[in-house]
Amino acid sequence: MEILKGEEALAALVGVLPYIVEALPADMALFVTDGEKYLQVAEGPELKTGIELGSKILGKATEKCMQEKRKTVYHIREGVPFKGVNIPVCD
């Protein structure tokens, strides 16, 4: 099977993200962005981030991921047991 890229990959992720969150064992939130705004927001039953579909991306981690074209991992803030991971979808 061929690996999707660019807009085609983003569209596929938007469509399947809610299923992925439901299938994973841990309570988590997953997002798809275009680098400026959230295209899809999928959260587990207990984790509510307050991020809304179409809202502007907060922070610089996504920007860094896209500029460097590599996966980035970060902790949201000290003392909060939440880790963020960004993975770029390149053309």
C-alpha positions, 0 to 999 in steps of 0.5 A: 500500500502506498503512503499518503502525503500532503493534503491527501494524508491530512484528509485521511487523518481528519477522517480516521482520528476519532477512531484512533483515539477510541482504539487506543488504551490510554486517555489522550487527545490527538489533533490534525493541523495545517500549521495554522489551525486545528483541522480535527480534534479527537479527545478521550473520555476523560481528557478535555483540552478545551481546543476547538476545531478551527481554532488557532494553534497555541505554542511553538512546538507545531511550528518547530516540527514543521520547520525542521520536518521531524517529530518533536516531543515535549512536556506541556508544563512542569508538573503536568503529566501530559506529553505532546508529540508532533509528527509532520506530514510532508509533501 
